[in-house]
Amino acid sequence: QVQLVESGGGLVQPGGSLRLSCAPSGIIFGNYHMGWYRQAPGKQREWVATITSGGNTNVVDSVKGRFTISRDNAKNTVYLQMNSLKPEDTAVYYCRAFTIGNGYWGQGTQVTVSS
């Protein structure tokens, strides 16, 4: 059974930082591309960042220069380092593991940016 468990969310003040983690089980982690998505209240889920199985990364323009995605294949973990957080970054953040023909979602972790 495949499970993706996110952690690291919470309440942070504007300008602060958080690091999200996602540790999948039940898959061969190194074979999967990993992504982070987010869904704000009343909005559709949007893509935030991707790191391929080979380590290539990409992030959405709205977080460029502030968010960094990385992976540690030895720990079967993907990270999202979020700096200079803004209130508009408030959302539930979801981890996704995917490859051709397969995709799995985590249950999400809440990030709230507020003073």
Summary of the structure (lengths in Angstrom):
residues: 115
radius of gyration: 13.4
end to end distance: 39.7
largest distance: 42.3
contacts: 335
relative contact order: 0.32
helix: 8%
strand: 54%
